[in-house]
Amino acid sequence: MTKEIEKAGITIVQMANLIPIAKTVGANRMVPTISIPYPLGDPSTPKEEQWKLRHHRVGVALDALATEIEEQTVFKVKI
Amino acid sequence: MKKAILYLNQFFGQIGGEELADHAPEIREGLVGPALELSKQLSGVAEVTHTIICGDNFMGSNQEEAIKTILGFLEGKEFDIFFAGPAFRAGRYGSACGNICKAVKEKFNVPVITSMNDENPGVEMFKKEMYIFEGGASAAAMRKDVMAMAQFGKKILTGEELLSAKEEGYYPRGERHQIWLNPPVSASDRGVDMLIKKLKGEAYTTELPIPKSDLVPIAPAIKDLSKATVAIATSGGIVPVGNPDRIQSASATKWGKYDVSEIDDLVKGEFMTIHAGFDPAAANADSDVIVPLDALRAYEKAGKIGKVHQYFYSTVGTGTTQGEAARMGREIAAELLADGVDAVILTST
């Protein structure tokens, strides 16, 4: 899906837990998430913490969309 | 006795060589050329009743007419299975076998079987849509290639258990089936066995080969995010409770788009996941963990992005074939372009 959307000329970032698979299937901009069932918020942590993590990683994804890249790139997250 | 029909080109149909490659399609009762061997190999289960012959160039340059004529020949004929070739390494013949098999399968819904060498471009073109047996490079392999097609045809016709593509000898179609192993060895045992072999430096065969990647050109960076419309898409199966589009929980062929223009947050009881590949508890309690609408709204309010797109797009990415995923991606991309969406965040699970 990511590839077909990018092929249409739309800038796209894939947020994925399995970065090696995202890379293999051909995503160009990638941001890691924390798990498969809850990519952006661990339910065993307080709501506030989940929000901080999600807000941070979506922010990284937005910055990735605004960043020129030369090759497949995994953007770094802080939390 | 079941009935089979075979398709051949002008050469194997004994019309002539290259100079007769414009030969228009014809159907003959009975057996021509390789049909003799095929009928012999099928004996006991089926017989070849007719042979269809068409010049490779005729099929190549008048494909629509050729297929229409041949489907016309087959109309009203009783047959349980359709064969074409073997085509060996002959590119035009391989393409013709693929085209006619595809058309026959679509129209008459019978099993279709052909055979080609792995260098034949017809393999890449059609392997996903039919059984193509791995054949020899030239007609020297005729007997062997016909036998492979016939034996598999017999298995289908008698309802025998069909094994994997590799075991049967045809090119994998990219289909997955659930099978019971004999003796039963659980996935965890098989995984650990592989790991031990890997650590020892021994050879092992993965059960999940990852196809080689084929990269798409990198789309340019968004110049000014604060003016951009950003959409969210997901393969995590987030849908409104009730799953109005009836997206499948696995091996999805459908996707949905959901209007969130009036919503800042995906709350429990309104949105959920229908993805069958993971524990849905967390996503059902708060779907923002997969479709981070709340966070994106915050960036919209803060002015970091221009606008959150009116819809988010969703399907399920477990057991979904690459072909289906690509088709759904294309369909979603067309909508995004039409709606003037500048950028997409796609979350996968």
Chai-1 contact restraints between the chains, C-beta under 6 A:
chainA,res_idxA,chainB,res_idxB,connection_type,confidence,min_distance_angstrom,max_distance_angstrom,comment,restraint_id
A,M1,B,A325,contact,1.0,0.0,6.0,A-B,restraint_1
A,M1,B,G329,contact,1.0,0.0,6.0,A-B,restraint_2
A,T2,B,L346,contact,1.0,0.0,6.0,A-B,restraint_3
A,K3,B,V216,contact,1.0,0.0,6.0,A-B,restraint_4
A,E4,B,A326,contact,1.0,0.0,6.0,A-B,restraint_5
A,E4,B,G329,contact,1.0,0.0,6.0,A-B,restraint_6
A,E4,B,R330,contact,1.0,0.0,6.0,A-B,restraint_7
A,E4,B,A333,contact,1.0,0.0,6.0,A-B,restraint_8
A,I5,B,G329,contact,1.0,0.0,6.0,A-B,restraint_9
A,I5,B,A333,contact,1.0,0.0,6.0,A-B,restraint_10
A,I5,B,V344,contact,1.0,0.0,6.0,A-B,restraint_11
A,E6,B,V216,contact,1.0,0.0,6.0,A-B,restraint_12
A,E6,B,A219,contact,1.0,0.0,6.0,A-B,restraint_13
A,K7,B,V216,contact,1.0,0.0,6.0,A-B,restraint_14
A,A8,B,A333,contact,1.0,0.0,6.0,A-B,restraint_15
A,A8,B,L337,contact,1.0,0.0,6.0,A-B,restraint_16
A,G9,B,A219,contact,1.0,0.0,6.0,A-B,restraint_17
A,I10,B,L336,contact,1.0,0.0,6.0,A-B,restraint_18
A,I10,B,V344,contact,1.0,0.0,6.0,A-B,restraint_19
A,T11,B,A219,contact,1.0,0.0,6.0,A-B,restraint_20
A,T11,B,I222,contact,1.0,0.0,6.0,A-B,restraint_21
A,T11,B,A343,contact,1.0,0.0,6.0,A-B,restraint_22
A,I12,B,V344,contact,1.0,0.0,6.0,A-B,restraint_23
A,I12,B,L346,contact,1.0,0.0,6.0,A-B,restraint_24
A,V13,B,I345,contact,1.0,0.0,6.0,A-B,restraint_25
A,Q14,B,L346,contact,1.0,0.0,6.0,A-B,restraint_26
A,M15,B,T347,contact,1.0,0.0,6.0,A-B,restraint_27
A,A16,B,S348,contact,1.0,0.0,6.0,A-B,restraint_28
A,T24,B,I210,contact,1.0,0.0,6.0,A-B,restraint_29
A,T24,B,S213,contact,1.0,0.0,6.0,A-B,restraint_30
A,G26,B,S213,contact,1.0,0.0,6.0,A-B,restraint_31
A,G26,B,L215,contact,1.0,0.0,6.0,A-B,restraint_32
A,N28,B,I218,contact,1.0,0.0,6.0,A-B,restraint_33
A,I36,B,F278,contact,1.0,0.0,6.0,A-B,restraint_34
A,I36,B,T349,contact,1.0,0.0,6.0,A-B,restraint_35
A,P37,B,F278,contact,1.0,0.0,6.0,A-B,restraint_36
A,P37,B,D279,contact,1.0,0.0,6.0,A-B,restraint_37
A,P37,B,A282,contact,1.0,0.0,6.0,A-B,restraint_38
A,Y38,B,A282,contact,1.0,0.0,6.0,A-B,restraint_39
A,Y38,B,V289,contact,1.0,0.0,6.0,A-B,restraint_40
A,P39,B,I290,contact,1.0,0.0,6.0,A-B,restraint_41
A,P39,B,T347,contact,1.0,0.0,6.0,A-B,restraint_42
A,L40,B,V289,contact,1.0,0.0,6.0,A-B,restraint_43
A,L40,B,P292,contact,1.0,0.0,6.0,A-B,restraint_44
A,G41,B,V289,contact,1.0,0.0,6.0,A-B,restraint_45
A,P43,B,A282,contact,1.0,0.0,6.0,A-B,restraint_46
A,R54,B,P292,contact,1.0,0.0,6.0,A-B,restraint_47
A,R54,B,A295,contact,1.0,0.0,6.0,A-B,restraint_48
A,H55,B,A295,contact,1.0,0.0,6.0,A-B,restraint_49
A,V58,B,P292,contact,1.0,0.0,6.0,A-B,restraint_50
A,V58,B,A295,contact,1.0,0.0,6.0,A-B,restraint_51
A,V58,B,L296,contact,1.0,0.0,6.0,A-B,restraint_52
A,A61,B,I345,contact,1.0,0.0,6.0,A-B,restraint_53
A,L65,B,I222,contact,1.0,0.0,6.0,A-B,restraint_54
A,L65,B,A343,contact,1.0,0.0,6.0,A-B,restraint_55
A,A66,B,A221,contact,1.0,0.0,6.0,A-B,restraint_56
A,A66,B,I222,contact,1.0,0.0,6.0,A-B,restraint_57
A,A66,B,L225,contact,1.0,0.0,6.0,A-B,restraint_58
A,T67,B,A221,contact,1.0,0.0,6.0,A-B,restraint_59
A,E68,B,A221,contact,1.0,0.0,6.0,A-B,restraint_60
A,I69,B,I218,contact,1.0,0.0,6.0,A-B,restraint_61
